[in-house]
Amino acid sequence: MHILVSGAGVAGPVLAYWLTRHGFSVTVVERAPTPRRTGGHAVDLFRPAMNISEKMGVLPRIEERATGTSRMTVHREHARRPVQVDLSKIFSAASDRHVEIMRDDLSEIYYDAARDDVEYIFGDSIAAISPDGEVRFENAAPCRFDLVVGADGLHSNVRRLGFGDESRFSAFTGAYLGVLSLPNVSGLDGELLMHVGVGRTAGMYGARHLSDARALFLFRSERELDYHHHDVPRQKELLRSAFDGMHPDVDRWLNELDRTPAFYFDSITQLRMDTWSQGRVTLVGDAGYCPGPAVGGSTTLAVVGAYVLAGELARAGGDHERAFPAYERAMAEHVRGSHASALSAAKTLIPTSRLGVQGLAQGARLISALPAGPSRALLRLTTKSARLYNSMAIDDYPPSPTASRDRVGLAGDPGGGFGAE
């Protein structure tokens, strides 16, 4: 059985790994010409994603590439004294198994895990998908696949082709996100430097193995802003306007906008779909149920979704008419919880009042100052995300012991290979 996966970010490589372990043949197509190394920001892996990564044998590499961020200094807009926070205690209180890692590092680790067993095609994209599995590409010759999975992110091409325009499913949360790479001029080592004001939050951090740093910007807007997703100059203009006059530190970070080698800007949008599957096509990760970039634990949700989808396909013997509904049932509660948690996290991270700014800073300081037991109890009372991820239950899907013998359809096998008819 030959399955096409679109997207080589996080969900795509994890899905490809587990599909091959269950005996399926997999091709991954990625629009970028090479595995992505575009800067990106730090993402969180919580307990369920850590457990899945351990099963994949990549947990040691993930832990080696952890950012090492353990301290946070919070500057409240219009306040004189910053607040010092012990992040390591907050992380341990939030989850008994957690790692913060740069997204590009994580993507590379998952890609390496199955690159020898998966056919990767870079520099191409899906142009059309027919009901019988015939796929046309922008560059390669047409090919028929048994199933097609969109793991191609919030602005999924597969979702557009199979389900319609993104506007039908996207829900604007009232906030925006910007990320840029810049020199680590502050010499940050294990520290997150934050500036928080009403309706806007900016931060800068590094990772112990990186020579540069990242600046992260979150801000609120009562209306959706007018810009095209390819109009980078306009996006930078909007970012400058949102953070104008916040603090000299933030001004310095923004001065790097015209020199940064990597820049990202997007609305914090949730995807809300009644179903992620249609015929031979299904979606995984942000392509199907993004809870909101930077606020919703979307990376953990993507890893879990990929693992569950592969497992349900194996359990159903490749019968997608049974596997897809089972996958959606298994993920439905996790997705609903993640969406609710993201909205709550956005309110906390981007306060809507001076009282909220004060609460964010002092609450973080209190949690980090308390002993481990009380701080864990307080965090569980005040955050939905900690309760959500610590209680996320996932079935075990043992890989096929004969997967290496069962796999067919890769290049070199009879009838296999990308472009085979």
C-alpha positions in Angstrom: 0.0 0.0 0.0 1.5 3.3 -1.1 0.7 6.5 0.8 1.6 10.0 -0.2 2.4 12.6 2.6 2.6 16.3 1.7 4.9 18.2 4.0 8.2 17.5 5.6 7.9 19.7 8.7 7.1 17.8 12.0 3.9 15.9 11.4 5.0 14.6 8.0 8.2 12.9 9.0 6.7 11.4 12.2 3.8 10.0 10.2 6.2 8.6 7.6 8.3 6.9 10.3 5.3 5.1 11.9 3.7 4.2 8.6 6.9 2.5 7.5 7.1 0.7 10.8 3.6 -0.6 10.2 4.5 -2.0 6.8 3.3 0.8 4.5 5.2 2.3 1.6 5.6 6.1 1.9 6.5 9.0 -0.3 6.8 12.5 1.2 6.6 15.5 -1.1 7.8 18.9 0.1 7.6 22.2 -1.7 10.9 23.5 -0.3 14.0 22.5 -2.2 15.7 21.0 0.9 14.8 20.2 4.5 13.8 23.5 5.9 16.3 25.5 7.9 14.5 28.9 8.0 15.1 30.1 11.5 11.8 29.3 13.2 11.1 29.5 16.9 11.2 27.3 20.0 8.4 24.8 20.4 7.4 22.6 23.3 7.2 18.8 23.5 5.1 17.6 26.3 4.8 14.2 27.8 2.9 12.3 25.1 5.2 13.6 22.3 8.2 12.8 24.4 7.0 9.3 24.9 6.4 8.9 21.1 9.8 10.3 20.4 11.3 7.8 22.9 9.7 5.0 21.0 11.2 6.3 17.8 14.7 6.2 19.4 15.3 10.0 18.9 14.7 11.3 22.4 18.5 11.5 23.2 19.0 13.8 20.2 16.0 15.9 21.1 17.3 16.3 24.7 20.8 17.2 23.3 19.2 20.0 21.2 17.0 21.4 24.0 17.3 25.2 24.2 18.4 25.1 27.8 16.3 28.1 28.7 15.9 28.1 32.5 15.4 31.8 33.5 13.1 34.6 32.4 13.3 38.3 33.1 10.0 40.1 32.6 9.8 43.8 32.1 6.4 45.3 32.5 5.6 48.3 30.3 5.8 51.5 32.5 7.2 49.5 35.5 10.6 50.3 36.8 11.7 46.9 38.2 11.8 43.6 36.2 10.5 40.4 37.6 12.9 37.4 37.8 11.4 34.0 37.1 12.8 30.4 37.4 11.5 28.8 34.3 12.9 25.4 35.1 10.5 25.2 38.1 7.6 26.3 36.0 8.4 23.7 33.3 8.7 20.9 35.9 5.5 22.0 37.6 3.6 22.1 34.3 4.7 18.7 33.1 6.8 15.8 34.4 8.2 15.4 30.9 8.9 18.4 28.8 11.5 19.8 26.4 11.8 23.1 24.6 13.5 22.8 21.2 14.0 24.9 18.1 11.4 23.8 15.5 14.0 23.4 12.8 16.1 21.1 15.0 13.1 19.0 15.8 12.1 18.7 12.1 15.6 17.6 11.2 15.7 14.9 13.9 12.4 13.4 12.8 13.4 13.6 9.1 16.6 11.7 9.9 14.7 9.0 11.8 13.2 7.4 8.7 15.0 9.0 5.7 16.5 5.7 4.6 13.0 4.0 4.6 11.0 6.8 3.0 11.1 8.3 -0.4 11.5 12.1 -0.1 10.8 14.4 -3.0 11.8 18.0 -2.5 11.1 21.0 -4.6 7.6 19.8 -5.7 4.0 20.2 -4.7 0.6 18.5 -5.4 -1.4 20.2 -8.1 -4.5 18.0 -8.1 -6.0 14.9 -6.4 -8.6 12.7 -8.1 -11.1 10.6 -6.1 -9.3 7.4 -7.2 -6.0 8.5 -5.8 -4.5 9.9 -9.1 -2.2 12.8 -8.1 -0.8 15.4 -10.4 2.3 17.4 -9.4 3.7 20.7 -10.3 6.8 19.1 -11.7 6.8 15.3 -11.5 4.8 12.9 -13.6 1.3 11.9 -12.3 1.1 8.9 -10.0 -1.6 6.9 -8.3 -1.5 6.5 -4.5 -3.8 4.5 -2.2 -4.0 7.4 0.2 -3.0 11.1 0.5 -2.2 12.8 3.7 -1.9 16.6 4.1 0.8 17.3 6.8 1.5 20.7 5.2 0.7 23.1 7.9 -1.8 25.9 8.7 -2.1 27.0 5.0 -2.3 23.4 3.7 -2.4 22.9 0.0 -3.9 19.5 0.4 -6.7 20.9 2.5 -7.4 23.5 -0.1 -7.5 20.9 -2.9 -9.6 18.4 -1.0 -11.9 20.5 1.2 -12.0 24.1 -0.2 -10.8 27.5 0.7 -9.1 28.1 4.1 -11.5 30.9 5.0 -14.2 28.2 5.5 -12.4 26.7 8.4 -10.1 29.3 9.9 -11.1 31.3 13.1 -9.1 34.4 13.8 -8.3 34.6 17.6 -7.6 38.4 17.5 -3.8 38.1 17.7 -0.7 38.0 15.5 2.7 36.4 15.7 6.1 37.6 14.4 9.5 35.9 14.7 12.9 37.0 13.4 16.4 35.8 13.7 19.0 38.3 14.9 22.5 38.4 16.4 22.6 37.5 20.1 23.9 41.0 21.1 22.6 40.6 24.6 24.6 37.5 25.2 21.6 35.6 26.4 22.6 32.2 27.8 19.7 30.2 29.1 17.6 33.3 29.6 14.3 34.6 28.0 14.1 38.4 28.1 10.4 39.5 27.9 8.6 42.9 27.6 4.9 42.8 28.4 2.4 45.5 27.9 -1.4 45.7 27.3 -2.1 43.9 24.1 1.5 43.2 23.2 4.4 40.9 24.3 7.9 40.7 22.9 10.7 38.4 23.9 14.2 37.5 22.9 16.0 34.2 23.6 18.8 32.0 22.4 19.6 28.3 22.5 22.9 26.9 23.9 23.9 25.5 20.5 23.0 28.5 18.4 25.2 31.4 17.5 22.2 33.7 16.9 19.0 34.5 18.8 15.3 34.7 18.1 12.9 37.6 18.8 9.2 36.7 19.2 6.4 39.2 19.0 2.7 38.7 20.0 0.1 41.4 19.7 -3.6 41.9 19.6 -5.8 43.4 16.9 -9.5 43.9 17.1 -9.8 43.4 13.4 -8.0 41.3 10.8 -5.1 43.2 9.3 -4.9 43.9 5.6 -1.8 42.2 4.1 -0.9 39.4 1.7 0.9 36.4 3.1 3.7 37.0 0.5 4.0 40.7 1.2 6.9 40.7 3.7 7.6 44.5 3.6 3.9 45.1 4.6 4.2 42.5 7.4 7.3 44.1 8.8 5.6 47.5 8.7 2.6 46.1 10.7 5.0 44.6 13.3 6.9 47.9 13.7 3.6 49.8 14.2 2.3 47.4 16.8 5.4 47.7 19.0 6.4 51.3 18.4 7.8 52.9 21.5 7.5 49.9 23.8 11.1 49.8 25.1 14.6 50.5 23.7 15.3 46.7 23.8 12.3 46.1 21.5 13.3 48.9 19.3 16.8 47.3 18.8 15.2 44.0 17.9 12.9 45.7 15.4 15.9 47.4 13.8 17.1 44.0 12.7 14.0 43.5 10.6 15.7 44.7 7.4 18.8 42.6 8.0 17.3 39.4 9.4 18.0 36.2 7.4 14.7 34.6 8.6 11.3 36.2 9.2 7.9 34.8 9.9 4.6 36.6 10.4 1.0 35.3 10.6 -2.2 35.6 12.4 -2.8 33.3 15.3 -5.6 31.3 13.7 -7.4 28.2 14.7 -8.7 25.6 12.2 -12.1 24.2 13.0 -13.3 21.4 10.8 -16.1 19.0 11.2 -14.0 16.2 9.6 -10.4 16.0 8.5 -11.0 13.2 6.0 -12.7 13.0 2.7 -12.4 9.9 0.5 -8.8 8.9 0.2 -7.5 12.1 1.7 -7.0 13.0 5.3 -5.2 15.8 7.3 -2.8 15.7 10.2 -1.4 18.3 12.6 -1.8 22.0 11.8 -3.3 21.2 8.4 -6.4 19.7 10.1 -6.7 21.1 13.6 -4.2 23.9 14.3 -5.0 25.3 17.8 -3.0 28.5 17.1 0.7 29.0 16.4 2.8 29.8 19.6 -0.1 29.4 22.0 -1.7 26.0 21.6 0.8 23.2 21.9 0.4 22.5 18.2 3.7 20.6 18.0 2.7 18.0 20.6 -0.7 17.7 19.0 0.9 17.1 15.6 3.2 14.4 16.9 0.3 12.7 18.6 -1.9 13.0 15.6 0.7 11.5 13.3 1.3 8.5 15.6 -2.5 7.9 16.0 -3.2 8.1 12.3 -0.5 5.6 11.4 -1.6 3.3 14.2 -5.3 3.4 13.2 -4.4 2.6 9.6 -2.3 -0.3 10.7 -5.1 -1.5 13.0 -7.6 -1.4 10.1 -5.2 -3.2 7.8 -5.0 -0.1 5.5 -8.8 0.2 5.2 -9.2 4.0 5.3 -13.0 3.8 5.5 -12.5 2.3 9.0 -9.2 4.0 9.9 -10.0 7.6 9.2 -13.1 7.7 11.4 -11.2 5.9 14.2 -8.4 8.4 13.9 -10.8 11.3 14.2 -12.6 9.8 17.2 -9.3 9.2 19.0 -8.1 12.7 18.4 -11.4 14.7 18.8 -11.1 15.2 22.6 -7.4 16.2 22.4 -8.2 18.7 19.6 -11.1 20.3 21.5 -9.0 20.6 24.6 -6.1 22.0 22.7 -8.3 24.7 21.1 -9.7 25.8 24.4 -6.3 25.8 26.0 -4.8 27.9 23.2 -7.5 30.6 23.7 -6.8 30.7 27.4 -3.0 30.8 26.8 -3.4 33.7 24.4 -5.2 35.7 27.0 -2.4 35.1 29.5 0.5 35.7 27.1 -1.0 38.8 25.6 -2.8 40.6 28.5 -5.7 42.8 27.7 -5.3 45.1 30.8 -2.7 46.4 33.1 -4.0 44.1 35.8 -3.4 41.2 33.3 0.2 42.4 32.8 0.7 42.5 36.5 -0.9 39.1 37.0 1.3 37.4 34.3 4.5 38.7 35.9 3.7 38.1 39.5 1.9 34.8 38.9 5.0 33.4 37.1 7.3 34.7 39.9 5.0 33.1 42.6 5.0 29.7 40.9 8.7 29.7 40.4 9.3 30.8 44.1 7.2 28.1 45.7 8.4 24.6 46.4 7.8 22.0 43.7 4.7 20.5 45.2 2.7 23.7 45.8 3.9 25.3 42.6 2.7 22.3 40.6 -0.7 22.4 42.3 -1.0 26.2 41.6 -0.1 25.8 38.0 -2.6 23.0 37.5 -5.3 25.2 39.0 -4.5 28.2 36.8 -3.6 26.7 33.4 -5.6 24.5 31.1 -2.6 23.4 29.1 -0.9 21.6 32.0 -4.0 19.6 32.8 -4.7 18.9 29.1 -1.3 17.5 28.2 -0.7 15.6 31.4 -4.0 13.8 31.0 -3.8 13.0 27.3 -4.2 9.2 26.9 -3.1 7.5 23.7 -3.5 3.9 22.6 -0.4 1.8 22.0 0.1 0.8 18.4 2.9 -1.8 18.3 4.8 -1.7 14.9 4.6 -4.8 12.7 7.5 -7.2 13.4 7.6 -8.0 9.7 7.4 -4.4 8.4 10.7 -4.5 6.6 9.6 -7.6 4.6 6.0 -6.3 4.1 6.9 -2.9 2.7 6.3 -2.6 -1.0 6.1 0.2 -3.5 9.4 2.1 -2.9 11.6 2.9 -5.8 13.3 -0.3 -6.9 10.4 -2.6 -5.8 8.0 -4.0 -8.4 5.4 -1.4 -9.3 6.9 1.0 -6.8 8.6 4.4 -6.8 7.4 7.9 -7.2 5.8 8.4 -10.6 5.2 4.6 -11.2 1.9 3.9 -12.8 
